[in-house]
Amino acid sequence: MEIVASVKPLAAVLSALIGACMVMLSRRSPNVRESWSLVAALVMFGIILSMVPDVAPQPVGRGLTLHQTLFPILPGLSVSFRADAFSMVFALVGSFLWVITIFYSAGYMRSLEEHAQTRFNACFALTLFGAMGVAFADNLFTLYLFYEVVSICTYPLVAHHQDEESYSGGRKYIVYLTTTAKGLVLPAMILIYVLTGTLDFTHNSHLSVLTPEINTTLVTILYVCCLLGFAKNGIMPFHNWLPGAMVAPTPVSALLHAVAVVTVGVFCTTRVMLYVFGTDLMTRLNLGVPTAYFVSFTILMASIIALSKDNLKARLAYSTVSQLSYIILGVALLTVDGIQGGVVHMANHAFAKITLFFCAGAVYVATHKKCISEMSGLGRSMPITFAAFAVASLSMIGAPPVAGFVTKWKLLTGAMEMPTHAMGILLVLLASTLLNVAYFAPVTFKAFFGKRPEGEPETGMREAPMAMVIPILVAAAISVILGIYPDIIMVFVKAVTG
């Protein structure tokens, strides 16, 4: 693989930082302020899109890795960036979804006349600055640095309402994420540097930076620290911050669950699994199967808890906890199709979940309803919103022709490629799919076929503002497009497995 010096990965990261500065400088003019957010998002997406011909594997592109070192710190340790096939999966999805989220959040925040909108937009941009830093990180140190940037910059978003409930959710959010990162990832990172003299990621998912001479028990401990330390991945028992963060405005929930925060968590986890430990080492130490069963508990238990939630955002939050572990499960299978299924689910989950949260926000803006039990018959008044919700639900369930079907198909075939434990993983995937149906299908069914609550008459169309409805339709449509034409993303995903 040829490595070429390029400033583009750094430019993509800095575009969001510059955008945040411009947002704060134009705080007195709401239209100018949000225009700067949009300009920054479009510039970022444009830069990332311009890297596609270089990074995409042959024969589609040139198959290069773009690299830029910002500054060295110690021998084998620097703040540096790379754009490779794995990073492009996250970067393309995250930067595009930021563009449509800007339109949605403007409609949401203005409709509800929310306070502190300048702070909101600035922190939103800073969060994308951190997320793109993670996406293009060339080593574990840079990854950790920007992971912490995301944690800090999203705290004001979670605590946006500045009441007791939001401060409580914000405290839980920051304590969970910073404590696990500093208590588990930071010591593991220091020890890896001491043992190897470098924190650079490998350029092949089969290879490890850890040499065979290192004690295998120590390697296993380092692996567990990295698996649990990136708590944004939502693995139980370090998941409780995620439902607690639902006190934030819905655009923040969409950001947390689709664009940046949780995708940052699973991206960091899988980046370390594949490019620090490597599939060959994980196979030799038999780390894959225990990891797969460990995250399977999260997949099933979070789905069961989701069934019990009447609040729509709370149900979607536990759905996210469950769906994130599909990504780690796929990589832990250590088979070609399994890894591809896990990596592509970062994109498929992002588009579907942001649609679901956008729909929840649209319902709240139009009707001020939060609970599923209050939404009976609401689909007849908001058919566009609930039709999009149904499409995104099908993606989460894994039904064709929506993008989630590609994930489930790859995970199922990946499980069957396993030399052992294939049946156990297949049963987990089957059970989780049935649970997905159980907690998603009633929402759409009640909305379109349920009776309105007594004393609440049927009304005509009452959709949310078009600034919210159009992003919903775009995100739902892309979920369908990625289901029908999965090679749009799979061209990069396949390059991860060589």
C-alpha positions in Angstrom: 0.0 0.0 0.0 1.5 3.3 -1.1 1.5 6.1 1.5 1.4 9.7 0.1 1.8 13.0 2.0 -1.4 15.1 1.8 -2.8 17.9 3.8 -6.4 16.9 3.0 -7.1 14.8 6.2 -5.8 17.7 8.4 -7.8 20.2 6.3 -11.0 18.2 6.8 -10.5 18.1 10.6 -9.7 21.9 10.8 -12.7 22.9 8.7 -15.0 22.1 11.6 -12.8 24.0 14.1 -12.7 27.1 11.9 -16.5 26.7 11.5 -17.0 26.7 15.3 -14.9 29.9 15.6 -17.0 31.6 12.9 -20.2 30.6 14.6 -19.1 32.2 17.8 -18.0 35.4 16.1 -21.4 35.8 14.3 -23.5 35.1 17.4 -25.6 38.3 17.0 -26.9 37.2 13.6 -28.7 33.8 13.7 -28.9 33.5 9.9 -25.2 34.2 9.4 -24.3 32.0 12.4 -26.1 29.0 10.9 -24.7 29.8 7.4 -21.2 29.4 8.8 -22.1 26.0 10.2 -23.4 25.0 6.8 -20.4 26.3 5.0 -18.0 24.4 7.4 -20.0 21.2 6.9 -20.0 21.6 3.1 -16.3 22.3 3.0 -15.6 19.3 5.2 -17.7 17.0 3.1 -16.2 18.4 -0.1 -12.6 17.8 1.1 -13.5 14.2 2.2 -15.2 13.6 -1.1 -12.1 14.8 -2.9 -10.1 12.0 -1.2 -12.3 9.2 -2.6 -10.5 8.8 -6.0 -7.1 8.6 -4.1 -8.1 6.3 -1.2 -10.7 4.0 -3.0 -9.1 0.7 -3.8 -8.2 -0.2 -7.4 -9.7 -0.4 -10.0 -12.2 2.2 -8.6 -9.4 4.5 -7.3 -5.7 4.6 -6.7 -5.7 2.7 -3.4 -3.4 5.2 -1.6 -3.2 6.1 2.1 -3.0 9.8 2.6 -0.8 10.9 5.5 0.1 14.1 7.3 2.1 14.6 10.5 1.2 17.7 12.5 4.1 17.5 14.9 6.2 14.9 16.6 6.3 14.4 20.4 8.6 11.5 21.1 10.3 8.9 18.9 7.5 6.8 17.5 4.8 9.2 18.9 3.3 12.1 17.1 0.0 13.9 16.3 -0.6 12.7 12.8 -3.4 11.9 10.5 -4.2 9.3 7.8 -7.0 8.7 5.3 -7.4 5.0 4.5 -10.3 2.8 3.5 -11.4 2.3 7.1 -11.4 6.0 8.0 -13.3 6.9 4.9 -16.3 4.8 5.9 -16.8 6.9 9.1 -15.6 10.2 7.6 -18.0 10.1 4.5 -21.0 9.2 6.6 -20.3 11.6 9.5 -19.5 14.6 7.3 -22.6 14.1 5.1 -24.9 13.7 8.0 -23.6 16.9 9.6 -24.8 18.8 6.5 -28.4 17.5 6.8 -28.4 17.8 10.6 -27.7 21.5 10.3 -30.9 22.1 8.4 -32.9 19.8 10.8 -31.5 21.5 14.0 -32.2 25.0 12.7 -35.9 24.0 12.2 -36.1 22.2 15.6 -34.3 24.9 17.7 -36.2 27.8 16.1 -39.6 26.1 16.2 -39.2 25.6 20.0 -37.4 28.9 20.5 -34.5 27.2 22.3 -32.0 29.4 24.2 -28.2 29.5 23.7 -28.4 28.5 20.1 -24.9 30.0 19.4 -23.4 27.7 22.1 -25.3 24.8 20.7 -24.1 25.3 17.1 -20.5 26.0 18.2 -20.4 22.8 20.3 -22.0 20.9 17.5 -19.1 22.0 15.1 -16.5 21.2 17.8 -17.9 17.8 18.2 -17.5 17.1 14.5 -13.9 18.5 14.8 -13.3 15.8 17.4 -15.1 13.1 15.4 -13.1 13.8 12.2 -9.9 13.8 14.3 -10.8 10.3 15.4 -11.7 9.2 11.9 -8.3 10.3 10.5 -6.1 9.5 13.5 -2.9 7.8 12.4 -2.0 6.4 15.8 -3.5 5.5 19.2 -2.3 8.8 20.8 -4.1 11.0 18.2 -7.2 8.8 18.5 -7.3 9.1 22.3 -6.7 12.9 22.1 -9.7 13.5 19.8 -11.8 11.0 21.6 -11.5 13.2 24.7 -12.3 16.3 22.6 -15.6 14.7 21.6 -16.4 13.9 25.2 -15.7 17.4 26.4 -17.5 19.3 23.6 -20.7 17.3 23.8 -21.2 17.9 27.5 -22.7 21.4 26.9 -25.0 19.8 24.4 -26.3 17.1 26.8 -26.7 19.7 29.6 -28.2 22.2 27.1 -31.5 22.8 29.0 -29.6 23.7 32.2 -32.2 22.2 34.6 -31.7 19.5 37.2 -32.5 16.6 34.9 -30.1 17.8 32.1 -27.2 18.5 34.6 -27.7 15.0 36.1 -27.6 13.4 32.6 -24.6 15.6 31.7 -22.7 14.5 34.9 -23.4 10.9 34.2 -22.3 11.3 30.6 -19.0 13.0 31.3 -18.1 10.8 34.3 -18.7 7.5 32.4 -16.8 8.5 29.3 -13.8 10.3 30.8 -13.3 7.9 33.7 -13.3 4.8 31.5 -11.0 6.5 29.0 -8.5 7.7 31.6 -8.7 4.6 33.8 -8.5 1.9 31.1 -7.4 3.3 27.7 -4.7 5.7 28.9 -2.8 3.1 31.0 -3.1 0.6 28.1 -1.8 3.1 25.6 1.2 4.0 27.8 2.0 0.3 28.3 1.7 -0.4 24.5 4.2 2.4 23.8 6.6 1.1 26.5 6.4 -2.4 25.1 6.7 -1.5 21.4 8.1 2.0 21.1 5.3 3.1 18.9 1.6 3.8 18.9 1.1 3.9 15.1 -1.6 1.8 13.6 -0.6 -0.9 11.2 -1.6 -0.7 7.6 -3.0 -4.2 7.4 -5.9 -5.5 9.6 -4.2 -8.9 9.9 -1.0 -7.5 11.5 -0.4 -6.4 15.1 1.9 -3.8 16.6 2.5 -6.2 19.5 5.3 -8.7 19.0 4.9 -12.5 19.8 7.5 -12.1 22.6 5.1 -10.1 24.7 3.4 -12.1 27.5 0.1 -13.3 26.2 -1.7 -12.6 29.5 -0.5 -9.0 29.4 -1.8 -8.7 25.8 -5.2 -10.0 26.8 -5.4 -7.5 29.6 -4.5 -4.6 27.2 -7.2 -5.9 24.8 -9.9 -5.9 27.5 -8.8 -2.4 28.7 -9.2 -1.1 25.1 -12.5 -2.9 24.6 -14.1 -1.5 27.8 -12.3 1.8 27.9 -13.9 3.3 24.8 -17.2 3.5 26.7 -18.9 5.4 23.9 -19.3 2.0 22.2 -22.2 1.4 24.7 -21.1 -2.1 25.8 -22.7 -3.1 29.1 -22.1 -2.4 31.9 -20.7 1.0 30.8 -23.8 1.9 28.8 -25.9 3.8 31.2 -24.7 7.2 30.1 -26.4 6.8 26.8 -30.1 6.6 27.9 -29.3 9.3 30.5 -28.1 11.7 27.7 -31.6 11.6 26.2 -32.5 14.7 28.2 -30.7 16.7 25.4 -32.6 18.3 22.5 -33.4 15.8 19.7 -30.8 17.1 17.3 -28.2 16.3 20.0 -29.7 12.9 20.4 -29.3 12.3 16.7 -25.8 13.6 16.9 -25.0 11.3 19.8 -26.6 8.2 18.4 -25.7 8.4 14.7 -23.3 11.1 13.5 -20.5 11.4 16.0 -20.4 10.1 19.6 -21.4 6.4 19.5 -19.9 5.9 16.1 -16.7 7.4 17.5 -16.9 4.7 20.3 -17.3 1.8 18.0 -14.9 3.2 15.4 -12.2 3.5 18.1 -12.9 0.0 19.4 -12.8 -1.6 16.0 -9.8 0.5 14.8 -7.8 -0.8 17.8 -9.0 -4.4 17.4 -8.0 -4.4 13.7 -5.0 -2.1 13.5 -3.4 -2.5 17.0 -4.1 -6.1 17.8 -4.9 -7.5 14.3 -6.9 -10.5 13.4 -4.0 -12.9 13.3 -3.1 -12.1 16.9 -6.7 -12.2 18.1 -7.1 -15.6 16.4 -3.9 -16.9 18.0 -5.0 -15.8 21.5 -8.7 -16.8 20.9 -9.9 -13.3 21.7 -12.7 -13.3 19.1 -15.2 -15.8 20.4 -15.3 -14.5 24.0 -15.7 -10.9 22.7 -18.5 -12.0 20.4 -20.4 -13.7 23.3 -19.7 -10.8 25.6 -21.2 -8.2 23.3 -24.1 -10.6 22.5 -25.3 -10.1 26.0 -25.5 -6.4 25.3 -27.3 -7.0 22.0 -30.0 -9.1 23.7 -30.4 -7.4 27.0 -30.6 -3.9 25.6 -33.3 -5.1 23.1 -35.3 -6.5 26.0 -35.0 -3.3 28.0 -36.1 -1.3 24.9 -39.3 -3.3 24.8 -40.2 -1.9 28.2 -39.8 1.8 27.3 -42.8 3.8 26.4 -40.8 7.0 25.8 -39.8 6.9 22.1 -36.4 8.4 22.6 -35.6 6.1 25.5 -36.6 3.1 23.3 -34.4 4.4 20.5 -31.5 4.9 23.0 -31.6 1.2 24.1 -31.9 0.2 20.5 -28.6 2.1 19.9 -26.9 0.3 22.8 -28.0 -3.0 21.1 -27.1 -2.0 17.5 -23.6 -0.8 18.4 -22.6 -4.2 19.6 -23.5 -5.6 16.1 -20.4 -3.7 14.9 -18.1 -5.1 17.5 -19.7 -8.6 17.1 -19.0 -8.6 13.4 -15.3 -7.7 13.8 -15.0 -10.2 16.7 -16.1 -13.1 14.4 -12.7 -12.7 12.7 -14.1 -13.8 9.4 -14.1 -11.8 6.2 -17.9 -11.4 5.9 -18.2 -10.9 9.7 -15.7 -8.0 9.7 -17.3 -6.5 6.6 -20.8 -6.8 8.2 -19.6 -5.0 11.3 -17.8 -2.2 9.5 -20.6 -1.5 7.1 -23.0 -1.3 9.9 -21.3 1.9 11.1 -22.8 3.5 8.0 -26.1 1.6 7.9 -26.8 2.2 11.5 -25.9 5.9 11.2 -28.4 6.7 8.4 -31.2 4.6 9.9 -30.8 5.8 13.5 -30.6 9.5 12.6 -33.8 9.1 10.7 -35.5 7.6 13.7 -34.4 10.4 16.0 -35.3 13.0 13.4 -38.8 11.5 13.3 -39.0 11.5 17.1 -38.1 15.2 17.1 -40.5 16.0 14.4 -43.3 14.4 16.3 -42.4 16.4 19.4 -42.3 19.7 17.5 -45.6 19.1 15.8 -47.5 17.6 18.7 -45.4 17.8 21.9 -45.8 14.1 22.3 -42.9 11.9 23.6 -44.6 8.6 24.5 -45.5 5.8 22.1 -48.8 5.2 23.9 -49.8 8.8 22.9 -49.0 8.3 19.2 -52.0 6.1 18.2 -53.4 7.3 14.9 -50.8 10.0 14.6 -49.5 8.5 11.4 -52.6 9.7 9.6 -51.7 13.3 10.5 -48.0 12.9 10.0 -47.7 10.3 7.2 -44.4 11.4 5.8 -42.7 11.3 9.2 -44.0 7.9 10.2 -43.4 6.4 6.7 -39.7 7.4 7.1 -39.8 5.9 10.6 -41.1 2.6 9.1 -38.3 2.6 6.5 -35.6 3.2 9.1 -37.2 0.6 11.4 -36.9 -2.0 8.6 -33.2 -1.1 8.3 -32.7 -1.7 12.0 -34.5 -5.0 11.8 -32.5 -6.0 8.7 -35.2 -6.4 6.2 -34.6 -5.9 2.4 -34.3 -3.7 0.5 -33.0 -1.3 3.2 -29.3 -1.0 4.2 -29.6 -3.0 7.4 -30.3 -6.1 5.4 -26.7 -5.9 4.0 -25.4 -5.9 7.6 -27.5 -8.9 8.7 -26.6 -10.9 5.6 -22.9 -10.3 6.1 -23.1 -11.1 9.8 -25.0 -14.3 9.2 -22.6 -15.5 6.5 -19.7 -14.4 8.7 -21.0 -16.5 11.5 -21.3 -19.5 9.3 -17.7 -19.1 8.2 -16.6 -19.5 11.8 -14.8 -22.9 12.5 -16.6 -23.2 15.9 -19.5 -21.5 17.8 -21.4 -20.7 14.5 -24.7 -21.9 15.8 -24.5 -19.9 19.0 -23.9 -16.6 17.1 -26.6 -17.5 14.6 -29.1 -17.9 17.5 -28.1 -14.5 18.9 -28.6 -12.8 15.6 -32.0 -14.5 15.1 -33.2 -13.7 18.6 -32.1 -10.1 18.3 -33.8 -9.7 15.0 -37.1 -10.9 16.5 -36.6 -8.5 19.4 -36.0 -5.7 16.9 -39.4 -6.4 15.3 -41.0 -6.5 18.7 -40.0 -3.0 19.7 -40.1 -1.3 16.4 -43.2 -2.7 14.6 -45.7 -1.5 17.3 -44.7 2.1 16.8 -45.5 2.2 13.1 -48.6 0.0 13.6 -50.1 2.2 16.3 -49.3 5.3 14.4 -51.2 4.2 11.2 -53.8 1.9 12.5 -54.4 2.9 16.1 -57.3 5.0 17.4 -56.7 8.5 18.5 -56.9 9.0 22.3 -60.4 9.8 23.6 -61.2 13.4 23.3 -58.5 14.1 20.7 -60.1 14.4 17.3 -58.5 13.4 14.0 -56.9 16.4 12.2 -55.4 17.1 8.8 -51.8 17.1 7.9 -49.7 18.4 10.8 -46.1 17.7 9.8 -43.2 19.4 11.3 -41.6 22.4 9.4 -40.1 21.5 6.0 -36.6 22.2 7.4 -37.1 19.1 9.5 -39.1 16.9 7.1 -36.7 17.2 4.2 -33.6 15.9 6.1 -35.8 13.0 7.4 -36.7 12.1 3.8 -33.0 12.4 2.6 -31.7 10.2 5.4 -34.5 7.6 4.9 -33.9 7.6 1.1 -30.2 7.0 1.5 -30.9 4.0 3.7 -32.8 2.5 0.8 -30.2 3.5 -1.7 -27.4 1.8 0.4 -29.6 -1.3 0.6 -30.0 -1.5 -3.2 -26.5 -0.3 -4.1 -24.3 -1.3 -1.1 -21.1 -1.0 -3.1 -21.2 2.8 -2.5 -19.8 2.0 0.9 -18.7 -1.6 0.5 -15.9 -0.6 -1.9 -14.1 0.8 1.2 -15.3 -1.9 3.6 -13.9 -4.7 1.4 -10.6 -3.0 1.3 -10.4 -3.3 5.1 -10.3 -7.0 4.9 -7.9 -7.0 1.9 
